[in-house]
Amino acid sequence: MGIFEPYRAIGYITSNVPFCIQRLGTETFVTVSVGKAWQIYNCAKLSLILVGPQLPKKIRALASYRDYTFAAHGNDIAVFKRAHQVATWSSHTAKVNLLLLFGEHILSVDMGGNMFIWAFKGIDQNLVPIGHVLLDNDFSPSCIMHPDTYLNKVVIGSQEGPLQLWNIRTKRKLYEFKGWNSSICCCVSSPALDVVAIGCADGKVRVHNIRCDEEIITFSHSTRGAVTALSFSTDGQPLLASGGSSGVISIWNLEKRRLQTVIREAHDGSIVSLHFFANEPVLMSSSTDNSIKMWIFDTSDGDPRLLRFRSGHSAPPVCIRFYANGRHILSAGRDRAFRLFSVIQDQQSRELSQGHVSKRAKKRRMKEQEIKLKAVTAFDVAEIRERDWCNVVTCHMDTAQAYIWRLQNFVIGEHILKPCPENPTPIKACAISACGNFAVLGTSGGWIERFNMQSGLSRGSYVDKSLRKSYAHEGEVVGVACDSTNTLMISTGYHGDIKVWDFKGRELKSRWEIGCPVVKIVYHRSNGLLATVADDLVIRLFDVVAIRMVRKFEGHTDRVTDCCFSEDGKWLLSASMDGTLRLWDVILARQIDAISVDVSITALSLSPNMDVLATTHVDQNGVYLWVNQAMFSGVSSVDSYASGKEVVAVNLPSVSSLDGSQHKDSDEPAMNGSDFTQSFQTTQFDRYIPDLVTLSLLPKSQWQSLINLEIIKARNKPIEPPKKPEMAPFFLPSVPSLSGEILFKASEKANEGTSGTLTGGDEKANGRKSVSSSLFLQLLESSAETKNFSAFTDYIKGLSPSNLDVELRMLQIIDDEDDEQQEPHRVPELFSIELLLDYFIHEISGRNNFEFVQALVRVFLKIHGETIRRYSQLQDKAKKLLEIQCEVWQRLDKAFQSARCMVTFLSNSRF
């Protein structure tokens, strides 16, 4: 178990598995695959409805029927009812590629040519297939569909080219279509009977009559690549949509037998699925570019327009940064997109606009990817000026100019920053000042220049006069940073030279050499520490003001990809291509935790609250979130769950946050937060915080109501006496009890006490027996004998304020004159009061349930104060309670006073 535990993955929309559509009532839902999990969207707004649990292997096929979802992974088929797995079908010996919903059955086809028929009604009893069909040896199935009105029949396409018509009830092959000497990629049924559309790998769409085995018409894609998806319109328009591996969607008019329109650049990757909604002019498409889009045909010329979409990165992100107090994540990917992900609400995630990209692409007859800016290599953000002007600056691959963005409007800014226009070189580093007014840029040629973020104008360059050229560094500038007061500017060159400049005067103040090439720097403004990552795999920390190295961390065995400080500056996190994430304690100068993942981390960022860690990984299009257990557990020492120098292998977070993360070296699931907190006793807290107290965690109203119970009763006193109902219902006779439980039969002791005529002494004795028989006193006496009051404390914490007040008042002595002449241990009420005083002494000395015990003592003294004054033995107990109460409170008040003095001093100071 490590400090950071897997939580969930964001940014995944769909994968290369075809989606499945189902309609429930008036709403339509789409089920998509995201790697090893699946998720369901509501098509009305493409809002995320449900996320399924993670499977052991990647999903290869999907099918859905009402509340059931069927997912093929490896050789197995997992059956889910909503988000809970109810069965696993495991009869296949090869990987399952195809699933088809067939009435009340599911057909599954694997790569070995086996087709199984499963019944999912009464799924608990139907764990074995009800039928099996073995296809021909030279027939590799590639698609499957059910022609409308063809009872018990399916058409199966093959990679070799032929199609076969099978009757799954008789398990016989009825007919084989010769094909067109091209692999069949997809096949769909049309609204017209006996007509199907077949997409081939040669880029042709063939509309075929399967009853007569005649070809009706053939369409050819203008772009290269296979036809990967088909769909017929069912709203009355004779349209056929076809998608290819180039990302283009073609719309064909079946009446006119010609191409009607083409949606160019519909997707950046191969089209996976197409579906026309029933009786609606809406087409849904999904692609391997991690996006789902909906197109509506409502224009006058018949061309579709984009209605709504959900998308993520189509290529792995390379830079991430938390924003807006940890609620959002800025992410830049290799797909030339600059995105803002919401950690809380997935629907708020979006791509920042780069202008009218689609219009410019159409005007220039170019692809949108060619119009977009090149991939972002580095960026910086300042939240302080978000409402005033642009607050993000980005550096792009092989680009000699930087761009600024305005996150308030999610658009690119109007200014372009161009350092050193006489000799432009690609920009490699950027930083925004703490005030948000200036941006500092460093180029691969060694030039550093400062710009104003509001106007985009240059505000001077930093030049080292000792160099032969008028530059800041000889060679590439690896990183730049500004301090919190705009006093210093720090820059680092590739050759290992670190320079500290006067921010305003742009003069060189100091410099030092590391001795080896530097690849990255990270600066923490609060403590003034600069972390440098060098080619020798060593992370060095420098005090910029003292100009000396203060820490040196070694442990990575491969190139360090990224590192970041925690908000308080006590932790440094680093990631490497060796697959490890290491956590270093800056104060203690040691490694406190390390985890290893299968896929190396390329970028990381820790939220300002230090509760969530975000990472990106090699060849992964999503952003992975990890939770900091130190923020959610009750243990104050990190060493309790940190691994130290040991590296713990951990699985990556899944799309669903409900899955319990498991370590690879352990078969037992990791403990949740409550179990983890309960595993540590309160004695550990006493060892770490000896001068503090522990609260009861009860609602504030519960112990406050106990103090003000008389006021509450007076306020809630009824104005009129209760009226007897005219028609009173019949109830079983019951005996009231303080615990609230209804007793339909009185106890034997009570019956004996009420039967016959008793003497005065017997009545008194019987009354005292009934008092001592209450659960309140039974737990108090048993706890006092064992010197462990935990059970008694839990009991009284569960009582309501009124019930607890009644229990305390039950100990009042009514006949004081007779009892004053007796010994206290012979009077049951006095003995119980003495035990309660022992309980208060024990709890206050242990500083447990502090505020609840204080309220309890106040009510207790209010009721029994006079009784304690009359008996010397009770007075001794009360004096001891007073001494312990004063000692504990003085110690606590001293801590409060120190904090108050410090706050007063800081609030009156002028910096």
N, C-alpha and C positions, 0 to 999 in steps of 0.2 A: 504494500500500500504506500502511495506517495502523496505528496502535498496536493498535486493537481490530479483530479480524477476526470475521466471522460464524461462529457455532458451530452452534446448533440452536435450535428453538422448542419450548417445552413448554406444556402445558395444552390441546392440541388433541386431541379425542376423535373427533369425526365432523363431517360437514357435511350439506348438503342433498341429497346423492347417495345413493340406496338402496344398502344393503349387500348383499353376496352371501355365502351360507352354503355350506360344503362340508365333507364328512366324510371324514377320512383315517384308516382303521383304526378305532380305538375313540374317537378324539378328533374334536371338531368345531371348526372355525375360521370366523371371520367376517372378511371383508375390508371395510374402510371407507375412505372418502375423507376427506382433511383438506386441502382446498384444492388445491394443485398436487401433492400426494403422497398416497400411500395407506399403510395399515398394517394388519397382521393381528393379531387377538387370539385367544387360546385361550379357548373358551367355558367351560372347566371353572372357571377363576377370573378370566376376563377379563384375563389377563396379556398384556402386549405381547410378541409373538413376533418380528415382522419389520416393518421400516419401509422403504418403497420410496424410490427417488431422486426428486428434484424434477423435475417436467415444466415445459415452457415456459409452459403455460396451465393454467387450472383444469380439474380432472377433471369430466366431465359424466355419465359412466356407467361402471359397473364390471361385470366378469364374471371368474370364476375357475374353473380346472379343475386339480386336483392342484397341481403346482408352478408352473403358469402363471397369471399375472394379466394381464387385459386392461383397459386404461384408455383411455377416449376423452377426448381433450383437443383442443378446436378442431375442425378437419377431419380430424385424424389419430387413429389408434389405436395405442397403444404396447403391445408385448407383452413381458412380463417372465417370466423363469424364475428363481424366487425373487426376489432383489433386483437381478438383472442384466437390462438391456434387451437383448433378442435380435433384435427386429425392429420395424419401424414400417410400418403399413398406411396408405397415403395416396391412396386412390382417391376419397374423398368431396370434393365441391365445396362442401358446406355443413356446418354444425356438427352433429356426431354427438350425438344425444340418447339413443339406446337401444342396449343391447347385450343379447344373449340367447345363452346357451350351449345349443347344439342338437346333442347327441351329440358328434361329433368336429368340429363346425363352430361358428363364431361368426356370428351374424346382427347386422348393424349397420344402424341406420336413422338418417338425418339429417333436418334440418328441411325439406329440399327434396323429400322423398318418395322418396328413393333407398334401397333396401335391398340391401346387398351380403352375399354369402355367402363366408366365409373358412374355409380348412382350416388348422388349426394343427399337424397331424401332419407332420413334416418341414418345419418352419417356415422353414428356411433357403432352401428352394427355392420355397415358396409365399408370395411377397410380393405377389401379385396375386390378386384375388378369383376364385373359381371360378364365381360366378353373380351376376347383377344383376337386380333387380326394380324397376320404376318404378311407383310408386303413382299414383293419380288426382290430378289437379291440385287439385281441391277437397277433398282428403283430407289433413289435417295429423295425422300420427301422434303419439300421446301415450303409448301403452303397447303392449307386445307380450308374448304368452305362448304356450306350447305346450300344447294340451290333451292329456291323457294318452291313450295308445293311438291317437292320430291321427297316422298315419305321414306324415312330411314336410309337416306342416301347422302353420300358426301363425295365431293370431287377433290382429289389430291394431286397437286402438281409436284414435279420432280426437277432436280438439278440437271438431269440428262435431257429434258425437253418434253417427254410425253406426259399426258394426264390420265388419270384412272378414275372411273366411277365405281364406287363400292356401295354395297348394301350391308350396313353394319348389323342388321338383324339376322340375316342369313349368312353373313361373313363371306360373301361371294363378290368377286370382281365382275361387274356387269359389262363394262366396256372400257377400252383404252383408246385415247386420242393420240394420234401420232406426234403431234406437236410441230414445232417450226425450227428444229435444229438449234434451239437456244434455251438456256436455262430459264425456268419459270420462277419469277421472284414473288409475285402476288396474284391473287385471283379473287374477284368479288362478284356477287350476284346483282343483277339489275332489277328494277321494278317490273320490267317486261318478263313474261314467263319464258323459260328455256334459254334466256340470254345471259351470258356472263362476260366479264371483261378480264383479260389476262395480260399481265405485265411481264415482259421478257427482259433478259439481260442485254439484248441487242438494242434496247432503247425504243422498242415498238410496243404499242398497245393494240391488242387484237380483241375485237368484240365478236364473240363466237356464239352460235346456236348449238347447244349441246344435244338437243333432241335430234336434230338432223345432221349434226357434225359438219356444219357449214360456217364458213367465215363470213361475217356480215360486212365488217369494215376494219381497216387497219390505219392507225395513226402512228406517226413517227415523231419522236422528240428531236428538236433542233439542237439540243445540247448533248454532249457525249455522256455516256453512263447508262446504267440499268434503270428500268422503271421499278421503283421500290414500293409504291403505294397507289391505290386506286379507290375511288368512291363515286357512286351515282347520286345525283340529286333526286329528292323525292317530293319536292314542293311544286311539281308541275312543269318545271323547266327541263328540257332535255339536255342536261349537262352531265359531263363526265370529267372529274378532276383526276389528274395523274401527277405524281411527284417522282422526281428522279434523284439520283445520287449526287447531282450537282447543286441541289437546294432549290431548284426551280419548280414551280407548280404551274401546270398547263391546264387550261379549261377548254374542253372540246364540246362543240355543239353537235349533238347526235342527229338532229333533223337536217341541218345544213351540211353535215359531214365535213366539218372544217374546224380549224382552230379559232376559238372565239377570243381568248385573251391569255396572256402569260403573266404570272406574278414573278417577276425577276427579283433575285435577292430576297425571296421569301424567307429563307433560312441560310445560315452560313455553313451548314453541314447537310448530310444526306437526309432526305425526307424518310421518316420511319412509318408514319401513319397519316391517313386522311379519312375524314368522316363528315358527310353531310348530315345535319340534324334532320329528324323526321319532320316533314312539312314546314321546314324553315329554310330561308335562303342563307344559311350560315354554314360555313365550312371550318372544321377544326383540323389543325395540322400539328405534328410534332416532329422533331428532328434530333439528330445527334449533337446539335449545338446547344443542348440543354435549354430548350425553350418550347413553349406551347403557344400557338397563336390561333385566333379566331377571326375569320374573314366573313364579311357580309356583302351580299350582292344587292345593293340598293341604289346604285348610281344609274343615271340615265343611259349611259353607254354600255352598261352591263359589266363594267370592270369591278372587281371586288376591292374593298378597302379594309384596312386593319381595324377590327372592332375592339379587341382587347387581347392582352398577351401577358405571359409570365416568363421571365427569362433569368438566367444566371450567366456566369462566365462560361464561354465555350472553349476556353483554354485556361490552363492553370494560372491563378493569381500569383504575383511575385512580390507585391508590397501591400501591407495592411497596416491600419492604424485605428485605434479606438477614437470615437468622437462623441460629443454631446454627453459627457459624463458616463460613458460606457454604454449608452443606449444604441449607438450606431457604430458601424465599422466601415471605414473607407478602404476600398480594395481596388488595386490596379492589376490587370491581367495581361497575358500575352496576346489576348484577342483584341487589343487596342481599346478596350472598354475601361472606363473609370466608373466604379459602382459604389453605391451606398447601401449597405445591408443593415436591416433592423434586427437587433438581437431579441426584441420583445415580440414584434408583430411582423410576420413575413410579408404581408401585403404592402408594407411601407418601403420595401426594398425597391430600388430603381437604379437606372443608369443615368449618369450625368450627361446632359445634352452637349454635343459638340457643334451645335448649329444645325441648320437644315441640311443634314447629310444626304437624305434620300433625294431631295430636290436637286441638290448639286450633282449627285451621281447621275440622275436622269438627264440633267442638262448637259453634262460632259460625256454621257454615255460610258460611264465607268462604274465599277463595282463600289459598293458602299465601303468595303474594307480598304479600298485604295484611297477613298476620300478621308477616312478617319485619320486622326493623329496616330503616330507610331506608338508602340507600347511604352508605357510609363516605366521608368527605371528607378525613380526616387521622387518623393513628394514630401511636403511639410504643410502643416495646418496650424492656424491660430484661431481659437474660438472667440477671442475677445472682440474682434471687429466683424463678426458675422453679419450684423444688421447694418453696418456702415458701407462696406465695400468688399471686394474680393478677399478671401481669407485662405486660399489654398494655392500653392505654386507647385508645378510638376515639371520634371525633367523627362525627356523622351529619348528613346534609343536613336543614336546617330543624328541628333537634331541640335542645331546650334542656337536654338531659341527656347525659352521657357514660356509656359502658359499659366495664366492665373484663372481661378474658378471662384464662383460665388455660390456657396452651398445653400444660402437662404433660398435661392431660386433654382438650384440644381442645374446651372448652366455654366458654360465657359465664359470667361471675362472678355472684355473688349480690348484689353491691352496685351501685347506680346512683348516679352522682355528679351532684348537682344544684346548680350554683353560683347564687348570688343568687336564692333562691326567691321573694323579694318582687317582683322584676321579671325574670322569666325571658326570656332571649333566646337565639337559636341559638348553639351553641358552634362556634367557628371554628378554634381552635388548642389543642394539647395537648402536653405533654412530661412524661417521667418522669425523676426525679432519678437520678444515677449510682448511688446506693445501692439504688434500686428500692423505696424506702419511700413516696415521695410522687409525686403527680401534680398538675401545674399546668395549669389550664384557663383559656382566654381566650374571651370571648364577643363577639358582634357589637355589643353595647352598650358595650364598653370595660371590662368587669368581669374581674378576674383573681383566681382563688381556688385555694388549695392544699388537697389532700385526702390522707388516709392511704390507701394502697393495700390494707392488710390489713383495716382496719375500715370503710373507705368514709366516714369522718367528716371534716368540714371542719376544717382546721388554720389558718384565717385567710385574709384577703384582702389584696391589695396595693392601696393607695389613695394617689393623688397629691393631697396636701392643697392644692396650688396650683390645682387645677381647681375650677370652680364646683360640679360634682357630685362626689360621693364615688366616683369611679371611677379606674381606672388610666390610661385613655386616653380622649380624645374621639373617639368613633367606633370602628370595628371593630378588634379585636386580630388582627393578621395572623399573628403567631407568637410563641411563648414558648420559652425554652431555659434549661437549668441547667448550671452548670459542673461540673467533675469532683470538687470537694471540698465541694459544697453551701454555697458561700460567696456566690455571685452568682446572680441570676436575671435574664435579659435578656428584654425584651418589646418588641414593635414594633407601632405603630399604623398604620392604613391611610394616614394623612396624612403619614407619613414621620418620625414622632418615635420615637426609640429610647431606652429607659430601662433603666438598670441598677439593680437592687434588691438590698438585703441579703436573702439567702435566708431566714435564720432570723428576723431582726427585722422583715422586710417593710417596711423604710424605703427611700425613694428615695435613691440615692447619686449618680447622675449622669444626664444626659440630653443628647441632641444631635439636631439636625434634619438630614435628608437633602435636603429641598427639593422632593421630588416623591413621589407616592403609591408605597407599597411593596406588592408582591403576595406576596412570599415571603421567608423568611429560613432560613438553614442555619448551625448553630453547630458548630464543631469543638472538642471539649473539651480535646484534648491541647495545641494551640497557642493556644487562646483567641481564634481568629479568627471573626468573624461575617460571613457573606456575605449581602448583601441584593440582591434583584431588584426593580427599580423599573419604573414605567411607561415611562420613557425608554429601555428596553432596555439599560441599563447595569448591570453587576454590580459592586458595591462591596464591598471587604473592609475591616473595621474591627477594630482592636485594642481589645478591650473594656476592658482594664486601662489602657492609655495614652489611651483615648478619642480616637482619631484614625483617619482613613482611611489605610490602608497600601497598598492596591492598587485599581486601577480597570480593568475589562476591558470593551472595546467590540468589537462585531463582529456581533451578531445583528441581523437586519432585521425580525423579527416577535416577537410575545409570547413571552417565556421561560416555558416550562412547568414546568421542574424543574431542580434542580442539586444536586450532592452533592460532598463532600470525599472524597479517598482516606483510607485508614486512617492513613497517616503524615503527612497534611496537606500534602503537597507538590503534589498535583494538585487541581484543581477542574474538575468536569465540568458542563456546562450543555447543555440541550436547548431548542429553540425551535420555534415553529410554522412557521418558514421551512424546516423539514426537516433542519436541521443539528444535529450533535452536536459540540461544541467542547471541547477539552481545554486547560486553562490551567495553566501552571507558576507556582505561587504564589511561589516563591523568585526566579525570573528575571523575573517579571511580564510574561510574554508567552504568546501562543498557540503551542502546540507541535503540535497536530494538530486536524483537522476533517474529518468525513465527512458526507455527505448521503445521505438515504434518500428513497424515494418517499412514504412515509407518515410524517407528523410524529410525533415522540416526545412522549408525554404524561407519562411518569414514568420515572425511572431510579434504579438503585441499584448501587453497586460493592461487591463482596464484601470482607470484612475482610482476606482474603489478597491482594486486588487482582488476582486471576487471572481473575475472571469479572465481566462487566458485564451487568446485566439491564435491559431496556427494555420499555415498553409503547407501543402506537401507536394512532392514531386508527382507530376501527372495526375493531380487531383483538382477538379474544378470547383470544389467547395471550400468553405472556411469552417474549421473545426474548433469547437468551444470546449474548454476544460474549466472546471470549478475549483476554486481554492478552498480546501477543507479547513484551513486555518480561520476562514471567515464564517464557517457554518457549523463548526463543532465547538464543544464547550471546553476544549483543552487549550490552555494558554501556552504550552510549550510545543514548538514545532517538532522537536526531537521525538515526540511520542508517536508520530506517524511518518516522519521523513526517513528515507532509506540511507542517508549519509553518503558514503562513497560507493555503496552498492548500487548497481544499475538494475532497475526493475523493468521487465518487459510488460508493456501495456498495449491493449488493442486501441485502435482509433475510435473516436466517438461515432455513434451511429446517427442516422437521420432522426430516429425516434429517441426522445429523452427519457422514455419509460424503461428502457432496457438497463438492467444493472450491469455495470462494467465488470469484466473479469480479467484478472491477470493471467498471462499465458502459463505461468508456472504453478497456478493454483486452480483446482477444480471447483472451489467454493466461491460463490459470488461475494463481492465486496459488501461490507456492512453499509447500511444506510446511515443517514445522519443521526437519527434517534438512537439506534442501537450503538452507534459509535460513542455517542455522548454518555449513554448509560453504562458503558463498560469501564468508565473511570469513576472512582469513588470520590466523595467530597474531601477525603483526607488529602488527596493530591492537591486540591485547590488550597487547602490550609497551608500546605508546604510552600506554595508559590505566592500567596497573598495573605500573610499572617495578620496584617493590621486592618483588613477589611471584613465585611460581613456578607453573608449569603442571604438573598431574598427568597421568598417562598414561591415566586412566579404566579401567585394568585391574582385574579383581577382586582384592580384597585377598589372597585365598588364593594367587593365582598368584605374586606376587613374594615373599610370605612363605614359600611352599614352596621357592622357589629358595634362600633363606637356610638353611632347616632341612632340606635334602634328605637329609643324612646321618642325621639323627635319624629322619626318616620311613622311610628304607630299613632302618635297624636295627629299627625298630618293626614293620615289615611283612615282616621276614625270615621265610621259611617254616620251620616246625619240622622237617618231614620233607622228604627229597629228593623231587623229582617222580618219579612212577611212570610207567613206559611203559604206554600202554593196550594191552589185549590185542588188540583189533581196530583197528589204526590205519587211518584212512581214507586214501585216495589223494589226494595233493596234487601239483601241478606244482612242480618245483624252482624255487625263487626265491632271489634275492640280497637280503639285508637292506640297508636304507639308513637314514640318520639322519632323512630327511624323512618316513619312514613309508610311502612309496610302494613297492609290490612290483615288483621287477624280475625278469622271467622269463628274462632273458638278461644275462650279465655283459658289461661294456663291453670294447671291444677292448684298451684299455690294461691292464685287469686281466688279460685273457687272455695278453697279451704278457708281463706281469710274472710270471705263474705258469708259463709254458711255458719249459722248458729250465733250465739251471743258470746262475745269475747270480753275478757277483762281488760282494764286499762293498760296493764303491763303487757298483756299479749298483743293488744292492738299496736302498742309502740314498737314492740319487737318485730311484729309482722310488717309494720310500715318500714322499718329500717332494712328488713330483708328485701323488700321490694325495691328500695332505693339501690342497694348493693347489687341487685340482679340486673341493672341496666347495662347495656353493652359499653356505654361510656366508662363506667367505673370498672367493669371487668377488664377492658383493655388497659386502663390506667394502672390497676393493681398488677396485672401480668407484666406490663412493661417495667414497672418499678422493681419487680423481683429480678428480672433479667438485665436491668440497667440499660435497656435498649428501647427507646421511646419512638422508634420509627413507625411502628404499626399504629400507635396511638395518634401520632402526628398526622398520618395519612387519613385516619378516620375523622378527626375533627376538622381537617381541611376540606373534607367532602361534605360536611354539614352546612346547612344554610345558616345565615346569621341568627335568625329567630330560633331555630332548633338548638344552636350552640348556647344561646342566651338562656333557654329553658333548662338545659343540662346544668349550667352553672347555678341557676337559682334553685334547682332541686336539692342542692347541698346546704341550703339555708337551715339554720336551727330555729325551730319554732318555739319549743319549750325551753327557753334559756335558763330558767331558775333551777330546773332539775339537773340540767347537764353541767352547770358550773361546778357542782360538787363532785363530778366524776373525773376520772383521768381521761386525757384526750384520746388515748388509744382505745378506750372502751366505748367512745361515742363514734358511730360509723361516719357521721358527717365531718367531725373534726379530723378523723383519720384520712378521709378523702381530700380535705383541704390541705392537709400536710403533704400528701402525695402530689397534689397539684403544685404546691410551692417547690417541691423537689424537681418536678418537671420543668418549671420555669427556670430554676437555677441551672439545670442541665442544658437547656436550649440556649439560654443567653450566654453561658460560658462557652458553648460551642459555636456561637454566632451563626446559628442556622435559623432559617425562616424568620428573619429579624423583624420585619415590619408586622407580620402576622402575630408573633408572640407579644410584641409591644401592645397591640390592640387588645389581645387576650388578657394581658396583665392588667390593663386599665379597667376593663369590664369586671375582672375578678376582684380587684381591690374595691371597686365601687359597691359590689354586692356583699363581699365578705370582710370588708375593712374593719367593721366594728367587732366581728367575731375574732379576728386576729389580735385586736387590741386587748381582749379579755384573757387570753391564754398565753402564758410565758413561753411555752414550747413553740407555739406558732410565731411569737415575736422574734425568737432566735432565728427561725427560718427566714422571716421577712427581712431581718437585718442583713443576713448573708446575701439574700437576693438584692438588696439595695447596694451592697458593696460591689457585687459583680456587675450590676447594671451601671454603676458610676464608672467603674474601671473600663468597661467595654465602650461606653459612650464617650468618655474622655479621649480614648485612643482614636475613635472614629472622628470626633470633632476636631482633633488635632490635624487629621488628614484633610478634612474639609477646610480648615482654616488656612492650611498651606496652599491649597488650590485657590482659595479666594484671594489670598495675598498675591499670588502669581498673576492671576487674571487682572486684578486691580492695577498691578504694576505695569503690565503690558498694555492695558487699555489707556493708561495715562502717559505712556512713553511716546516720544516723537522720534521717528527714524528719518 
